[in-house]
Amino acid sequence: MKRNDIAVGLYILAAIMFLIIPMSPHLLDFFLALNIALSMVILFNAMFTKEVLNMSAFPTVILFTTIFRIALNVSSTRLILSTGDPGSVVRVFGEFVGGGNLVIGVIIFIILIIIQFVVINKGSDRVAEVTARFTLDAMPGKQMAIDADLNTGAITDAQAVERRQKIQDEAAFFGSMDGATKYVKGDAVAGLIITVINIAGGIITGMMNHGLTAAEALQKYSILTIGDGLVAQIPSLMISLSTGILVTKVSKEADFGNLLVEQLFSIPKVLYIVGTSMIILGIVTPLNLFLFTGYGLAFILSGRNIAEKLEIESIEKEVSSEEAEADEIRRPENVASLLQVDPIELEFGYGIIPLADINQGGDLLDRVVLIRRQIALELGTVVPMIRLRDNIQLNPNQYIIKIKGIKVSEGEILFDHYMAMNPGYVEQEITGIPTLEPSFNLPAIWITESQRERAESLGYTVVDPPSIIATHLTEVIKNHIHELLTRQDVQNLVNNIQEANQTLISELVPKLLSIGEIQKVLQNLLREQISIRDLVTILETLADYAPTTRDIDVLTEYVRQNLKRAISRKYFAEGEMTSVVTLDPKVEQEIMDSVKQTEQGSYLALDPEITKEIIDSVQTEIRKLEELGKNPIIITSPIVRMYFKRLMQDYFKDLIVISYNEIDSNVELQSVGMVTV
């Protein structure tokens, strides 16, 4: 055990022993002095600690000191009633503080009880209760603010973890303080009851055991009892004061002394008014002239001194600011910070700022957090930090989305308007400003708040501006997520599953495939919106086939085939017939005959005329599916799939190409056409 653990254990054990075993007056004096010293240590720590969490153990300290103080109170009571000699500390407190006078001692003791119980304890109890409630209520908002700062890149992951832990610690501390104040209140009540019992018991003991008269017994035992009560209540009062200081600290990271002086004596005008008022009171009233005018002059001189300091500080600040600007001009430009490229940026004009400002009710930052969560669940990869910036060079209602510093998409919204889209079955049109939905380029109209309810009743899909931006940002990220997946991201994903799959990782990396090769396979999957969340299955497949081939495209196809349940669930509705288009075997053979193998990989060298015929045929078949309201899906043989997809990706962005081996056995398909040449 550590030395500190032994000391704390002995402290608690001693308190328990004091309740059972009688102690000598000298030993009692030793522990009473220790109790007073510890109370002072706690009080001044509470005053000068810069942050309340630096005294996170304070609720436990209250419990320990309370039981120790009560144990000493029981021991002193035992000595008072049994021997009439509780030691010099109790006797001196009773005689010195009370002046040897029973009435004065009783009055001072009652005043201490009133101050502690009615003023300090009651106030501390109420403040602790309110602080605990508001701290708990504020937790969700603080958590969201941390998530927003994390997503905008204002803080790192480590700082976010630290801040979240601090919020949890504060909530736990103030919740514990709410209950700990009850110990202090109970201690005051117990002290009052023990004092009353001591006086009554002392009178009875003095008269029955020592032959004293009632007056003599009252005088002797009451003084000792009052001394005992004062010895207990003064440390208790200091602990109560410490509790009040901690729960009323508004600035949790400020020096208490400096903060107090700066806030009370930092405005010269206030000191001038107070000083003048004191002088007037000394002159025009019968109050002590020298005392009040002396205080008045002191306040006026202090105000003048502070005014001079403020003037000097203002000049120094102005000079230092000018020097800093001059140094900045003379200093060679630091271009290192300019080389940093953010993976994802959302820049917007000043008219959209209210949507991103929490203080103005904007929730765009919260939506960014949800976007990262949604894509992590849907595609199994972590989206990099999304940087939000205002750009005065843009139109007020314009926003642009950048990937690795390059603009890839843009949009424009009308603030205080809603976008209404016709899903295809709305018969009665509504008036508005024509526009295009930025994510999918669908026709839409801008409508006002007053038209929203009517548009929804007619069947329009109505979307607010933050949802428009969030949806657009989500689609852009999905379309470019494969570009954002770095080797470090792949390493992090591998590390996440390594502990539970040591054998798999040790066999695959780096013996069979490097992190870079695994990255390319995952990028191929993400390019076609295939989730990599089931990373164990993906790596198991790579470990199976990497010994026979290092071709990234071939390995990707093997992985896709082992993910057929996920692919089938993504594109085919369960229990429903799905309309698809197939590929003519002649076209497949033509494609395979045109594949050329090189050291850098394979490529397709197809005749341009045949390519044009294939594209025209695909366009015709896709139009059939669109007329049926179906997704454009083409089914091919496994060996042809990747080449056909590569051929079509520049012409048909949303075309889905799936091989027969990627379709689950319970999927029902209906061919409505065939791509031929």
KOLTORGU-501562 format. One record per residue (C-alpha): x, y, z; residue in one letter. Coordinates in steps of 0.5 Angstrom, whole numbers, plus 2048, in hexadecimal, padded with zeros to 3 digits. Layout:
# KOLTORGU-501562
XYZA ...
# end
This chain:
# KOLTORGU-501562
800800800M 8028077FFK 80480C805R 7FE810803N 7F980B803D 7FC80880AI 7FB81080CA 7F481080AV 7F280980DG 7F580B814L 7F1811813Y 7EA80E812I 7EC808817L 7EE80D81DA 7E781081CA 7E380A81DI 7E8808823M 7E680F826F 7DF80D826L 7E180682AI 7E780782EI 7E880D833P 7EE811832M 7F2816837S 7F181D837P 7F881E834H 7F781A82EL 7F081D82DL 7F482482DD 7F9821828F 7F381F823F 7EF825824L 7F582A822A 7F582581CL 7EE82681AN 7EF82D81BI 7F582D816A 7F2829811L 7EC82D811S 7F083380FM 7F482F80AV 7ED82D807I 7EB835807L 7F1838804F 7F18337FEN 7EA8347FDA 7EB83C7FCM 7F183B7F8F 7F08357F4T 7F08387ECK 7EB8327EAE 7E682F7EEV 7E88287EBL 7EF8297EFN 7EB8277F5M 7E68227F2S 7E781D7F8A 7E48237FCF 7DD81F7FDP 7E1819800T 7E581E804V 7DF821807I 7DC81A809L 7E381880DF 7E481F810T 7DD81E813T 7DD817816I 7E4819819F 7E181F81CR 7DB81C81FI 7E0816822A 7E481C825L 7DE81F828N 7DB81882BV 7E281782ES 7E281E831S 7DB81D834T 7DD816837R 7E381A83AL 7DF82083DI 7D981C840L 7DE816843S 7E481A845T 7E2822844G 7E9823841D 7E8822839P 7EF826838G 7F282D837S 7F082E830V 7E882D832V 7E9831839R 7ED837836V 7E8837830F 7E2838836G 7E683C83AE 7E9841835F 7E4841830V 7DE842834G 7E2846839G 7E184183FG 7DA84483FN 7D483F83DL 7D084483AV 7D5846835I 7D783F834G 7D083D832V 7CF84382EI 7D584282AI 7D483B829F 7CC83C827I 7CF842822I 7D483D81FL 7CE83881EI 7CA83D81BI 7CF83F816I 7D1838814Q 7CA835813F 7C683B811V 7CA83F80DV 7D083B80AI 7CD83480AN 7C6836807K 7CA83A802G 7CF835800S 7C9830800D 7C58347FBR 7CB8367F6V 7CE82E7F6A 7C782C7F4E 7C68317EFV 7CD8307ECT 7CC8297ECA 7C58297E8R 7C882E7E3F 7CF82B7E2T 7CB8247E0L 7C68287DCD 7CC82B7D8A 7CF8257D7M 7CC8237D0P 7CD82A7CDG 7D582A7CFK 7D58237CCQ 7D28267C6M 7D782C7C6A 7DD8287C7I 7DB8237C1D 7DA82A7BDA 7E182C7BED 7E48257BDL 7E08257B6N 7E282C7B4T 7EA82A7B6G 7EA82F7BCA 7EC82A7C0I 7F08237C0T 7ED81C7C2D 7F181C7C8A 7EF8237CAQ 7E78217C9A 7E881B7CDV 7EB81F7D3E 7E68247D2R 7E081F7D2R 7E481C7D9Q 7E48237DCK 7DC8237DBI 7DB81D7DEQ 7DF81E7E4D 7DC8257E5E 7D58227E5A 7D781C7EAA 7DB8217EEF 7D58267EFF 7D08207EFG 7D481E7F5S 7D58257F8M 7CD8257F8D 7CD81F7FDG 7D3821801A 7D0827803T 7CB823807K 7D182080BY 7D382780DV 7CC82980FK 7CB823813G 7D2824817D 7CF82B819A 7C882881CV 7CC82281FA 7D1827822G 7CB82B825L 7C8825828I 7CE82282BI 7CF82982ET 7C8829831V 7C9822834I 7D0824837N 7CD82983BI 7C782583EA 7CC81F83FG 7D1823842G 7CC826847I 7CA820849I 7D181D849T 7D382284EG 7CD822852M 7CD81A853M 7D5818853N 7D881E855H 7D482185AG 7D3828857L 7CD82D857T 7C982E851A 7CC835850A 7D4832851E 7D282C84CA 7CF831847L 7D5836847Q 7DA830847K 7D782C842Y 7D483183DS 7DB83583CI 7DE82E83AL 7D882C836T 7D8833833I 7E0832832G 7DF82B82FD 7DA82E82AG 7DE834828L 7E482F826V 7DF82B822A 7DB83081FQ 7E183581DI 7E482F818P 7DD82E816S 7DC835814L 7E3835810M 7E082F80CI 7DA83280BS 7DD838808L 7E2834804S 7DB830801T 7D8837800G 7DE83A7FCI 7DF8347F8L 7D88347F5V 7D783B7F4T 7DE83C7F0K 7DB83E7E9V 7E283F7E6S 7E58387E7K 7EC83A7E4E 7ED8407E8A 7F28427EED 7ED8447F3F 7F08497F7G 7F284D7F0N 7EB84C7EDL 7E884F7F4L 7ED8557F4V 7EC8567ECE 7E48567ECQ 7E385A7F2L 7E985F7F2F 7EA8607EAS 7E58667E9I 7E886D7EBP 7E18707EAK 7DE86B7EFV 7E486D7F4L 7E38747F3Y 7DC8747F5I 7DD8707FBV 7E28747FEG 7DE87B7FDT 7D8877800S 7DC875806M 7DF87C807I 7D887F806I 7D687B80CL 7DB87D810G 7DA88480FI 7D388580FV 7D187F815T 7D387E81CP 7D787881AL 7DF87881BN 7E287E817L 7E987B816F 7E7874815L 7E2875810F 7E687B80CT 7EC87680DG 7E9870809Y 7E6875804G 7ED878802L 7F0871802A 7EA86F7FDF 7EB8757F9I 7F38747F9L 7F286D7F7S 7EE86F7F1G 7F38747EFR 7F886F7EFN 7F48697EBI 7F286F7E6A 7FA8707E5E 7FB8697E4K 7F68687DFL 7F886E7DBE 7FF86B7DBI 7FD8647D9E 7F98677D3S 7FF86A7D1I 8038647D1E 7FE8607CEK 7FD8657C8E 8058657C8V 80685D7C8S 80085D7C3S 8048617BEE 80B85E7BFE 8078577BEA 80485A7B7E 80B85C7B5A 80F8567B7D 8098527B3E 80B8567ADI 8138567AER 81284E7AFR 8138497A9P 80C8467A8E 80B83F7ABN 80883C7A5V 8088357A8A 8018367AAS 7FF8377A3L 8018307A1L 7FC82D7A5Q 7F682B7A1V 7EF8297A4D 7EC8227A2P 7E58257A2I 7E382C7A2E 7DC8307A2L 7DD8377A0E 7D783C7A0F 7D584379FG 7D38487A5Y 7CC8467A4G 7CC83F7A6I 7D08417ADI 7CA8407B1P 7C98397AFL 7D08377B2A 7D083C7B8D 7CD8387BEI 7CC83F7C2N 7C78417BCQ 7C383A7BCG 7C78377B7G 7C882F7B7D 7CD82E7B1L 7D282C7B5L 7CE8277B8D 7CC8247B2R 7D38247B0V 7D481F7B6V 7CE81B7B4L 7D181B7ACI 7D88187AFR 7D48137B3R 7CF8117AEQ 7D580F7A9I 7D980B7AEA 7D38077AFL 7D18077A7E 7D88067A4L 7DC8047AAG 7E18097AAT 7E380F7AEV 7E28167AAV 7E781B7ABP 7E68217AFM 7E18267ABI 7E482D7ABR 7DE8327ABL 7E08397A9R 7DD8407A7D 7DF8437A0N 7DE84A79FI 7E0849798Q 7DA845797L 7D3847795N 7CF84879CP 7CB84279BN 7D083E797Q 7D483879AY 7D9833797I 7DC82D799I 7E382B798K 7E7824798I 7EE82579AK 7EE82D798G 7EB82C791I 7E382E790K 7DF82878EV 7D882B78FS 7D4831791E 7CD833792G 7C9839794E 7C383A799I 7BE83F79BL 7BE8407A2F 7B88407A6D 7B583C7A0H 7B483579FY 7B5830799M 7AF82C796A 7B0826792M 7AA82378EN 7AB81B78FP 7A781A788G 7A081978BY 79E82078DV 799823788E 79882A78BQ 79E82E78AE 7A083478FI 7A383A78DT 7AA83C78FG 7B183D78CI 7B4838787P 7BA835789T 7BE82E789L 7C082A78FE 7C782A790P 7C8822792S 7C581F78CF 7C3825787N 7BC823788L 7B7829786P 7B482D78CA 7B183378FI 7B3838794W 7AD83A799I 7AC83E79FT 7AA83C7A6E 7A283E7A5S 7A283979FQ 7A58337A2R 79F8307A5E 79B83079FR 7A182D79BA 7A28277A0E 79A82679FS 79B826798L 7A0820798G 7A6825797Y 7AD82279AT 7AF82979EV 7B682A7A1V 7B982F7A5D 7C08327A3P 7C482F7A8P 7C18287A6S 7C382A79FI 7CA82C7A0I 7CB8267A5A 7C882179FT 7CC82479AH 7D282379EL 7D181C7A0T 7D081A799E 7D781E797V 7DA81A79CI 7D781379AK 7DA815793N 7E1817795H 7E281279BI 7E680E798H 7EB814796E 7EB81579EL 7ED80E7A0L 7F480F7A2T 7FA80A7A4R 7F980C7ABQ 7F280B7ABD 7F38047A9V 7F88037AEQ 7F38067B3N 7ED8017B1L 7F27FB7B1V 7F47FD7B8N 7ED7FD7BAN 7EC7F67B9I 7F37F37BAQ 7F27F27C1E 7EC7ED7C0A 7F07EA7B9N 7F77EA7BBQ 7F87E37B6T 7F57E77B0L 7F87ED7B1I 7FF7EA7B2S 7FE7E57ACE 7FC7EB7A7L 8007F17A9V 8057F27A6P 8077EB7A4K 8017EA79FL 7FF7F179DL 8027F87A0S 7FD7FD7A3I 7FD80179CG 7FB7FB798E 7F57FA79DI 7F380279DQ 7F2801795K 7EE7FB796V 7EA7FF79BL 7EA805797Q 7E7801791N 7E17FF795L 7E0806798L 7E0808791R 7DA80478FE 7D7806796Q 7D87FF799I 7D87FF7A1S 7DF7FD7A4I 7DC7FC7ABR 7DD7F57AAD 7E47F57AAL 7E67EE7ADV 7E27EB7A7T 7E67F07A2I 7ED7EE7A5L 7EB7E77A6E 7EA7E679ET 7F07EA79DL 7F47E57A1A 7F17DF79DD 7F27E2796Y 7F97E6797A 7FD7E0797P 7FB7DF78FT 7FA7E678DT 7FC7ED78ER 7F87F0789D 7F47F678DI 7EE7F5788D 7ED7EE789V 7EE7EE790L 7E87F3791T 7E47EF78DE 7E57E9791Y 7E47ED797V 7DD7F0794R 7DB7E8793Q 7DC7E779AN 7D87ED79CL 7D27EB798K 7CD7EB79DR 7CF7F279FA 7CE7F4797I 7C87F0796S 7C57F479CR 7C77FB79AK 7C47FA793Y 7BF7F5793F 7B87F5797A 7B77EF79BE 7B17EB798G 7B07EF792E 7B17EE78BM 7B77F3789T 7B77F5781S 7BE7F577EV 7C27F5778V 7C77F0776T 7CD7F0771L 7CD7EC76BD 7D37E676BP 7D57E9764K 7D77F0767V 7DA7EC76DE 7DE7E8769Q 7E07EF765E 7E27F276BI 7E67EC76EM 7EA7EC767D 7EC7F3768S 7EF7F376FV 7F67F476EK 7FB7F2774Q 8017F6776T 8067F677CE 8027FC77FQ 7FB7F877EG 7F67F7779S 7F27FC774Y 7ED7FC76FL 7EF7FD768A 7E87FD765L 7E67FF75ED 7E380675EP 7DD804759E 7DC7FE75EI 7DC803764T 7D7808761K 7D280275FE 7D37FF766I 7D2806769I 7CC807765D 7C9801767S 7CA80276EV 7C680976EQ 7C080576AT 7C0800770E 7C1805775I 7BB809773R 7B7803773K 7B880277AL 7B780977CE 7B0809779E 7AF80377DL 7B1808783G 7B7803784K 7BE804786N 7C3803780P 7C67FC782I 7CA7F877DI 7CC7F077EI 7D27ED77BT 7D67E777CS 7DC7E8782P 7E27E877DI 7DF7EE779V 7DC7F277ER 7E27F7780M 7E47F8779Y 7DC7FA777F 7DC7FE77DK 7E280277BR 7E0803774L 7D9806776M 7DB80A77DQ 7DD810779D 7D6810775Y 7D180E77AF 7D3810781K 7CD80D784D 7CD806781L 7CE800785I 7D27FA782V 7D17F3786I 7D47EC784S 7D07E6785Y 7D47E478BN 7D27EA78FE 7CB7E878FI 7C87E5795D 7C47DE793S 7BE7E1796N 7BE7E7792V 7B87E778CE 7BA7EA786L 7B77EC77FQ 7BA7EE779S 7B77F3775V 7BC7F4770G 7C37F276DM 7C97F776BV 7CB7F5764T 7CF7F775EV 
# end
